[in-house]
Amino acid sequence: MAHDFKERKSRLIRLPEDLPDTFRVWLNWVMEHTILSPISTGVGLESTKEFTRLVDAYILGQKLVDVAFQDAIMDAIVAKAWTKDSKGCLPTLGPSQILTIYQETLPDSALRHFVVDQ
């Protein structure tokens, strides 16, 4: 907001494509330096929902140019992949999740590399 952007005058930045829960994860990171997404120990639908929340948070961090937040999200994703039940694997990703990752992240993003490695 340091330049002649309209947001500087209005002091309002709109992020209509981002969910409030995703923004709360980032806001909690700013205030507490913790990721507000429980690492579930199960697999299946809950695991996939959690992974989707983390991916959305990573994408928000990219938009906000918050590299430290993106790094913390990647740490949470790695921790999720290495829970006792997941045995080093991410939940099965559907075509829409993979498409989202590739459309919304930069080519050299850590998230893309991690998904390919998995």
C-alpha positions in Angstrom: 0.0 0.0 0.0 3.0 2.3 -0.3 2.4 3.3 -4.0 -0.5 4.9 -5.9 -2.8 1.9 -5.7 -6.5 2.4 -5.1 -6.2 0.2 -2.1 -3.9 2.7 -0.4 -6.6 5.3 -0.5 -9.5 3.0 0.5 -7.3 1.0 2.9 -9.2 -2.1 1.8 -7.9 -5.1 -0.2 -10.6 -7.4 -1.6 -9.8 -11.2 -2.0 -13.1 -12.5 -3.3 -11.8 -15.8 -4.4 -10.4 -16.7 -0.9 -12.5 -18.2 1.8 -12.6 -16.5 5.2 -11.3 -19.7 6.8 -8.3 -19.6 4.6 -7.6 -16.0 5.6 -8.0 -16.9 9.2 -5.2 -19.5 8.8 -3.0 -16.6 7.5 -4.1 -14.2 10.2 -3.4 -16.7 12.9 0.1 -17.2 11.4 0.7 -13.4 11.6 -0.5 -13.1 15.2 0.6 -16.4 16.7 3.1 -17.9 14.2 1.2 -21.2 14.3 -0.8 -22.9 11.5 -4.5 -23.1 12.4 -5.2 -26.4 10.7 -5.3 -29.5 12.8 -3.1 -32.4 11.6 -5.7 -35.2 11.5 -4.4 -38.6 12.0 -6.9 -40.3 9.8 -7.0 -40.9 6.1 -9.9 -40.4 3.6 -12.2 -37.5 3.3 -11.1 -35.6 6.4 -7.5 -35.9 5.3 -8.4 -34.6 1.8 -10.3 -31.7 3.3 -7.4 -30.7 5.4 -4.9 -31.0 2.5 -7.3 -28.7 0.5 -7.3 -26.2 3.3 -3.5 -26.2 3.4 -3.2 -25.8 -0.4 -5.6 -22.9 -0.3 -3.5 -21.3 2.5 -0.3 -21.8 0.5 -1.9 -20.1 -2.5 -3.0 -17.2 -0.3 0.5 -16.9 1.0 1.7 -16.6 -2.6 -0.8 -13.8 -3.3 0.3 -12.0 -0.2 4.0 -12.6 -0.9 4.5 -14.1 2.6 7.3 -16.6 2.0 7.6 -17.4 5.7 3.9 -18.4 5.8 4.3 -20.5 2.7 7.2 -22.3 4.3 5.1 -22.9 7.4 2.3 -24.3 5.3 4.8 -26.6 3.5 6.0 -27.8 6.9 2.4 -28.6 7.8 1.9 -30.5 4.6 5.0 -32.5 5.1 3.9 -33.2 8.7 0.6 -34.3 7.3 2.3 -36.6 4.8 4.3 -38.2 7.6 1.6 -39.0 10.2 1.5 -42.6 11.4 -1.5 -43.5 9.2 -0.4 -41.8 6.0 3.1 -43.4 5.9 4.6 -40.6 3.8 1.9 -40.2 1.3 -0.5 -37.4 0.6 -4.2 -38.0 0.3 -5.2 -39.1 -3.2 -5.6 -35.9 -5.2 -8.4 -35.5 -7.7 -8.0 -33.8 -11.1 -9.5 -30.6 -9.8 -7.0 -30.4 -6.9 -4.1 -30.9 -9.2 -5.4 -28.4 -11.6 -5.8 -25.8 -8.8 -2.2 -26.3 -7.7 -0.9 -25.9 -11.2 -3.1 -23.0 -12.1 -2.7 -21.0 -8.9 1.0 -21.6 -8.1 4.2 -20.4 -9.7 6.2 -22.9 -11.8 9.0 -23.2 -9.3 6.8 -23.3 -6.2 7.7 -25.8 -3.4 4.1 -27.1 -3.4 4.3 -28.1 -7.1 7.6 -29.9 -6.5 6.3 -31.7 -3.4 3.2 -32.9 -5.2 5.3 -34.2 -8.1 7.7 -35.9 -5.7 4.8 -37.6 -3.9 
